[in-house]
């Protein structure tokens, strides 16, 4: 089923240069804007302590990702599955599982969700757009995305306790 979903979503890539530009934007550039909006949100809410905690949890998430890739290295789909479009030229030497972009995006989104449901939902939608775009551009399997979300949820529960 992982391959079927990958093939379906990745079939959207390479069909239209404008649509490809949108997918690339969400997969590569939007995470930077996302992080800036996250920073501004916490500054406006005067929750600098929680902002620092969210960065600590992001660092813990990235460390977790690196540890997982030491024990379980999954090759990128474009290097493993016939006919996958790689729109962003990612290296095949980097581990596919779990998705780091998804992990970070969802940690940032959950950190906002725990203190403000309305804004948190918008950030969760933004994180989901990044995650799905990573599949469409051919650098992640759907289970890489699910792994990133699950790790982000578990680690963000630390933030939830701090936000109360």
DAHU-V114842 format. One record per pair of residues at least 24 apart in sequence whose ideal C-beta (glycine too) atoms are under 10 Angstrom apart, sorted by the first residue. I is the first residue (numbers start at 0). J is the second residue. D is the distance in whole Angstrom. If there is no record, write none. Layout:
<<I J D> <I J D>>
//
This chain:
<<0 141 8> <0 142 9> <1 76 9> <1 80 10> <1 140 5> <1 141 5> <1 142 5> <1 143 9> <1 145 9> <2 76 8> <2 79 10> <2 80 6> <2 83 10> <2 140 8> <2 141 9> <3 141 9> <4 134 7> <4 140 8> <4 141 5> <4 142 9> <4 144 10> <5 76 6> <5 77 10> <5 79 10> <5 80 7> <5 83 7> <5 134 6> <5 135 9> <5 137 8> <5 139 8> <5 140 5> <5 141 6> <5 142 9> <5 143 10> <6 76 9> <6 80 8> <6 81 10> <6 82 8> <6 83 8> <7 134 9> <7 135 10> <7 141 10> <8 131 7> <8 132 9> <8 133 10> <8 134 5> <8 135 5> <8 136 9> <8 137 9> <8 139 10> <8 141 8> <9 76 7> <9 77 8> <9 80 8> <9 82 8> <9 83 5> <9 84 6> <9 85 9> <9 86 9> <9 134 7> <9 135 6> <9 136 8> <9 137 5> <9 138 10> <9 139 10> <10 82 9> <10 83 10> <10 84 8> <10 135 9> <11 84 9> <11 131 10> <11 132 10> <11 134 10> <11 135 5> <11 136 10> <12 83 9> <12 84 4> <12 85 8> <12 86 5> <12 87 10> <12 132 10> <12 134 10> <12 135 5> <12 136 6> <12 137 6> <13 83 10> <13 84 4> <13 85 10> <13 86 7> <13 135 10> <13 136 10> <13 137 9> <14 84 9> <18 135 9> <19 84 9> <19 86 6> <19 87 10> <19 135 9> <19 136 8> <20 86 9> <21 128 10> <21 132 8> <21 135 9> <22 84 10> <22 86 6> <22 87 9> <22 128 10> <22 131 9> <22 132 5> <22 133 9> <22 134 10> <22 135 5> <22 136 5> <22 137 10> <23 86 6> <23 87 6> <23 132 8> <23 135 9> <23 136 6> <24 128 10> <24 132 8> <25 100 10> <25 125 9> <25 127 10> <25 128 5> <25 129 6> <25 130 9> <25 131 8> <25 132 4> <25 133 8> <25 135 8> <25 136 9> <26 86 8> <26 87 6> <26 89 9> <26 100 7> <26 128 9> <26 129 7> <26 130 9> <26 131 9> <26 132 4> <26 133 5> <26 134 9> <26 135 7> <26 136 5> <26 137 9> <26 138 7> <26 139 9> <27 86 9> <27 87 6> <27 88 10> <27 89 9> <27 100 9> <27 129 9> <27 132 8> <27 133 9> <27 136 8> <27 138 10> <28 129 10> <29 100 9> <29 104 9> <29 125 7> <29 126 10> <29 128 7> <29 129 6> <29 132 8> <30 99 10> <30 100 6> <30 101 10> <30 103 7> <30 104 6> <30 107 9> <30 125 9> <30 126 9> <30 129 6> <30 132 10> <30 133 10> <32 125 9> <33 100 10> <33 103 9> <33 104 6> <33 107 7> <33 108 8> <33 122 8> <33 125 6> <33 126 7> <33 128 9> <33 129 7> <34 103 8> <34 104 9> <34 107 7> <36 107 9> <36 111 9> <36 118 9> <36 121 9> <36 122 8> <36 125 8> <37 103 10> <37 104 9> <37 106 10> <37 107 4> <37 108 8> <37 110 7> <37 111 7> <37 118 10> <37 122 7> <37 125 10> <38 107 9> <40 107 9> <40 110 9> <40 111 6> <40 114 9> <40 115 8> <40 118 6> <40 119 10> <40 121 10> <40 122 8> <41 107 10> <41 110 8> <41 111 8> <41 114 9> <44 111 9> <44 114 7> <44 115 8> <44 118 9> <46 110 9> <46 111 10> <46 114 7> <46 115 10> <46 161 10> <46 162 8> <48 161 8> <48 162 10> <49 110 7> <49 111 9> <49 113 9> <49 114 7> <49 158 7> <49 161 6> <49 162 6> <50 110 8> <51 161 10> <52 110 8> <52 157 7> <52 158 6> <52 160 10> <52 161 5> <52 162 8> <53 106 7> <53 107 6> <53 109 9> <53 110 4> <53 111 9> <53 113 10> <53 155 8> <53 157 10> <53 158 6> <53 161 9> <53 162 10> <54 106 9> <54 107 9> <54 110 9> <55 154 10> <55 157 8> <55 158 9> <55 161 10> <56 103 10> <56 106 5> <56 107 9> <56 109 9> <56 110 7> <56 151 9> <56 154 5> <56 155 6> <56 156 9> <56 157 6> <56 158 6> <56 161 9> <57 102 8> <57 103 5> <57 104 10> <57 106 5> <57 107 7> <57 110 9> <57 151 9> <57 154 9> <57 155 10> <58 103 10> <58 106 10> <59 106 9> <59 150 10> <59 154 6> <59 157 8> <60 97 9> <60 99 8> <60 102 5> <60 103 6> <60 105 9> <60 106 5> <60 107 10> <60 147 8> <60 150 6> <60 151 6> <60 153 9> <60 154 5> <60 155 9> <61 99 6> <61 102 7> <61 103 7> <61 106 9> <63 97 8> <63 99 10> <63 102 8> <63 150 6> <63 151 10> <63 153 9> <63 154 7> <64 94 8> <64 96 9> <64 97 6> <64 98 8> <64 99 5> <64 101 10> <64 102 6> <64 103 9> <64 146 9> <64 147 8> <64 150 7> <65 94 8> <65 99 9> <67 94 8> <67 96 7> <67 97 6> <67 146 8> <67 150 8> <68 93 8> <68 94 4> <68 95 9> <68 96 7> <68 97 8> <68 99 9> <69 94 9> <71 96 6> <71 97 9> <71 146 10> <72 96 8> <73 97 9> <73 139 9> <73 140 7> <73 142 9> <73 143 7> <73 146 9> <74 140 10> <75 137 8> <75 138 6> <75 139 8> <75 140 9> <75 143 9> <76 134 8> <76 136 10> <76 137 6> <76 138 7> <76 139 7> <76 140 5> <76 141 10> <76 143 8> <77 136 9> <77 137 4> <77 138 7> <77 139 10> <78 137 9> <78 138 10> <79 140 9> <80 137 9> <80 140 9> <82 137 10> <83 136 10> <83 137 5> <83 138 9> <83 140 10> <84 135 9> <84 136 7> <84 137 5> <85 136 7> <85 137 4> <85 138 7> <86 132 9> <86 135 8> <86 136 4> <86 137 6> <86 138 8> <87 132 10> <87 133 9> <87 136 5> <87 137 8> <87 138 6> <88 136 10> <88 138 9> <89 133 9> <89 136 8> <89 137 8> <89 138 5> <89 139 9> <90 138 10> <91 138 10> <93 138 9> <94 143 9> <95 133 10> <95 138 7> <95 139 6> <95 140 6> <95 142 9> <95 143 5> <95 146 10> <96 139 8> <96 140 7> <96 142 7> <96 143 5> <96 144 10> <96 145 10> <96 146 6> <96 147 9> <97 139 9> <97 142 9> <97 143 6> <97 144 8> <97 145 8> <97 146 3> <97 147 4> <97 148 9> <97 149 8> <97 150 6> <97 151 9> <98 129 9> <98 130 7> <98 133 6> <98 134 9> <98 138 8> <98 139 5> <98 140 9> <98 141 10> <98 142 10> <98 143 5> <98 144 5> <98 145 9> <98 146 7> <98 147 4> <98 148 9> <98 150 10> <98 151 10> <99 133 9> <99 139 10> <99 143 9> <99 147 7> <99 150 10> <100 126 9> <100 129 6> <100 130 7> <100 132 9> <100 133 6> <100 138 9> <100 139 8> <100 143 10> <100 144 9> <100 147 8> <101 126 7> <101 127 9> <101 129 7> <101 130 4> <101 131 9> <101 132 10> <101 133 6> <101 134 10> <101 139 7> <101 143 7> <101 144 5> <101 145 9> <101 146 8> <101 147 3> <101 148 6> <101 149 10> <101 150 9> <101 151 7> <102 126 10> <102 130 9> <102 143 10> <102 144 9> <102 146 8> <102 147 4> <102 148 8> <102 149 9> <102 150 6> <102 151 5> <102 152 10> <102 154 8> <103 129 9> <103 147 8> <103 151 8> <104 128 9> <104 129 5> <104 130 7> <104 133 10> <104 147 8> <104 148 9> <104 151 8> <105 129 9> <105 130 8> <105 144 10> <105 147 7> <105 148 5> <105 149 9> <105 150 8> <105 151 3> <105 152 7> <105 154 9> <105 155 7> <106 147 9> <106 148 10> <106 150 9> <106 151 5> <106 152 9> <106 154 6> <106 155 5> <106 157 10> <106 158 8> <107 151 9> <107 155 9> <107 158 10> <108 148 10> <108 151 8> <108 155 8> <109 148 9> <109 151 6> <109 152 6> <109 153 10> <109 154 9> <109 155 4> <109 156 8> <109 158 7> <109 159 8> <110 151 10> <110 154 10> <110 155 6> <110 157 10> <110 158 5> <110 159 9> <110 161 9> <110 162 8> <111 155 10> <111 158 10> <111 162 10> <112 155 8> <112 158 10> <112 159 9> <112 162 10> <113 155 7> <113 156 9> <113 158 6> <113 159 4> <113 160 9> <113 161 9> <113 162 5> <113 163 8> <114 158 9> <114 159 9> <114 161 10> <114 162 5> <114 163 9> <115 162 10> <123 148 10> <126 151 8>>
//
